[in-house]
Amino acid sequence: MPTKQVRLADLQAKKRDRTPWAMLTAYDYSTARAFSQAGIEVLLVGDSAANVVFGYPSTQQVSLEEMCYLAAGVVRGAGNSFVIVDLPFGTYEASDEAAVSSATEMLRRSGAHAVKIEGGQRMAPRIAALKQAGLVVCAHVGFTPQSVNTLSGYRVQGRGDSGAQALLSDVSAVVEAGADLVVLEMVPADVARQVTERFPIPTVGIGAGPHCDAQVLVWHDMVAFPQDGHRPRFAKQWAEVGADLVGAASAFKREVAEGSFPAEEHSF
């Protein structure tokens, strides 16, 4: 695990040194503790919790209250990892004041180190307001799940000359507004490379090829959990946790039914 608290300055230094780093989502104390022990530098309490924790069909349905509780648990288990938390849909779009109010409440209640908001040029004023309030801000451009209906589904963003220029303009706007990091989701690898080379802030890729300064995945995707869950093309599986968990639960049920558990060694 990181031997000292990971700070924003450490992530900026890794960009300068061209040292890639890793981010994973986390939604609870125990998982955060495991990922910190694995040396994961940054944990993201993503609004993907809507899908993988609460079972909502869309990330638009998770609330600030729900995210605060999850983030607080992650922070308690995160050790020295840096913790970023998503501002949920509907909590920051209306005004700069709404964004600052939601972000400060989230950080105060959870103890997280930074907030993430989705959107490029249209969200630049919100990012500027958050920076004026003294917060660390991670931007998110490319495919933005909270805008899935506007984007007509899960589509790669930044394709073609016009698409690439639009994405570069989005990144330019969030950098100028003061964003400290930027997530690039589902964008062509070459466009992500241009962003990483052109702009001074760390880039975090998810479905954005190998050239970003860091990579992030939803942890359920990287370990195939649940067993029958959807796996995005950009995610690799390093374990089969879903299958292992079903197998363990099945074995437990079988041994209870057979009367072989608990055995003498499990009894007082």
N, C-alpha and C positions, 0 to 999 in steps of 0.2 A: 504494500500500500504506500501512497505518498508519505514520506517521512516528515513533511511539514505542510502546513495549509497551502493548497494551491490557490494562487491569486491571479487576477487578470494580467498582471505584469508577467507572470510565468508563461501564460498562454501567448502573450505578445512576443516574448523572447523566443519561444519555440518557433513562431513564424519567421523571425529574423534568422534563426539558426537552421531553418528548414527541417525541424524535427517534428514528425507527425505525432498527433496525440488522439486519444480515444474518448468518445462520449457514449454513454448508454442511457436509455430511459430508466427511471426507477419510480416506484409508486408507494413504497413501504419501507419500514425500518430494516427488516431482515435482508431484503434484496439489496438495499443501499449498502449495508454492511459488507455483504459478499462482494459487491463490485468494487468497493473501496479497498478491500483486502486483495483484490485482483490487480490493483494499481490503476484503475480507470480514473483518469484525471478529472473528468467532468460528468456529473449526473444531471439529467434533464427530467424534471417532473413535467412530462408532456401532457397536453390535453388529449392525447391518445388514450389517457386513462378513461375517457368517456367510453371507448370501445372495449379495452382489455380489462378494465377493473369493474366498471358499472354496467357494461353490456348495452350501452346506448348505440343506436345505429349511426350516429353522427357526432363528431367532436363539438358541434354547435350546442349540444345539450348539457355539457358539464358546467357546473356553477363555480363561482368564486369560492363559495363556502366549501364545496367538496375539494377543490384544488388546495385550499389552505390546509385542510386536515391531512391530505396526502403529503404535501410538501413538508409539513412539520415532522412527520414520521421519517421521511427521507433524510432530512437534515440531521436528525438524532442518530441515524445510522451511517451517515456519510463519512465519518472520520475526517480526513484532511482533503477529501474531494471537494471541488467547487460545485455548487448547486445552482442551477438555473431552473426557473419555473415559468411555465406558460401563463400568460393572461388569457382567460377564456373568452370566447366569443360573446360580444355584447357588453363587455366590461371596460372597453377603452376607445371604441370607435367614435362615440358621440361628441367628445370634446377633449381638449387637453386636460381640463380639470378632472373629468371622469377617469382618464388614463392615469393621472398622478394619484388620485384617490385609490383606485383599485390596486395599483402597483405598490404603494406604500403600505396599504393594509396587508397585502400578500406577504411582503417582506417582513413586516413587523410581526405578523402572527406565525410565520413559518421559520424565520431565521435564514431563509435562502439568500444567496449572494447577488442574484441578478434576475431580471425578468426578460421574457421573450415575447415579442409581438409580431404578428404576421402582416405583410404588406410592404410595398416599396414606396414609390413616390407619394401615394395617397396617405401613407402613415408617417411620412417624414416629420410633419408638425408634431405628432404625438411623441416621436422619438426625441425630438428637440426639447419638448416639455419635460419628459422624463429625465433627460440629461441635466436640464436646468434645475431639477429637483434633487440632483446629486446621486442618481441611480446608475447602476451598470445595466446596459441594455444590449440584448442580442436581437438583431433583426432576422427576418425570415422571408425570403423571396423565392421566386420560381413557382412551383406548385405549393399553394397554401391551402391546407385541408379545410380551414374554416370558410373558405370561399369556393368549396367544391361545386356548389350549384351554379355560381357565376362562371366558373371555368368549364362547365358542362362535363363534369366527371373527372376521373383521375387521368390527366393528360400531361405528357411531358411539356414543359414550358421552355421557351427560348430557342425553338427550332427555326432555321432559316435566318436570312440576314435581318429581317425586320424583327423577328422574335428575339434574336440575340441582342439587337440594339435596344429593344425594350427592356430586356433583363439587365443589361449594363447600365441603362438609365436608372432603373430601380435601385441597383446597388450604389450608384453614384449618389443618389438622393439620400439613402439611409446613412452612407458614410459622411456626407456633408452635414447631416442632421446630428451626427455625433455617435452613431451606433458603435459599440465596442467589438462586436462579433457579428457574423451573418451566417445563417443557415441557408444553403442552396439545396432545394429539394427538386428532384426529378428534372434536371436540366442536362443538356448534352455535355459530355466530358470536356470537349474543347472550349465551350463557353465558360465552364467552371474554371478551367485552366486560365483563361484570359482574366477572369475576375480575380483569381488568387494572385496572379502576377501583377495586375494593374493597381489593386487597392491595398492599403496598408493594414487593414484589420484582418484578423484570422477568419478564414472561411471554414465552414463545417458542412461536409457533404453528406447527403442521403440520396442515393440514386443519382449522384453527380460525378461519377468517375473517380479516378485515383489521384487527381492533381490538387485536391483541396488540402488545406492545412490540417484538417482533422476529419474524422468520420464518425457518424452517429447512426445507431439503429435502435428501433424499438426492441427491447430485450426479448420479448416473446417471439419475434421473428428470427432472432439469431439462435434460438434453442428449440424451435418447432413446438411452441406451446400456445394454445392447446393442440392436441394431436391432429385434429381435423381442421385447424385454422388456415386462413388464407396466407400464402407466402408471397410477398412482392418479389418481382424479378430481381431487384437490386440487393436482396438480402441473402446472405449465406447462412447455413445452419452448422454450428459447431457442436451441437448436442441434440439429443432427441428427448427433451425433458417431458414433453407431453406423453409420449409413449411410455417412458419410465414411470411417470406418475400414475397413469392408468394401470400399468402392470403392478406397481406396489399396492395400490388400493385394492386391486383384484385379489392379490395374494393375502392381504389383510382380511378381506371378507371371507375368503376360502378357509383360512386357518381358524377364524372365529366360528364359522359354521361347522368345521370338523371338530372343534374343541381342542385344537392343538395350541391355541394362543388364548390366554397367557399360559406359558409353561412354568415349571418350578422356578427357573432362574429369573422370571419376571414377577415373582410373588414375594411377599414379605413373610 
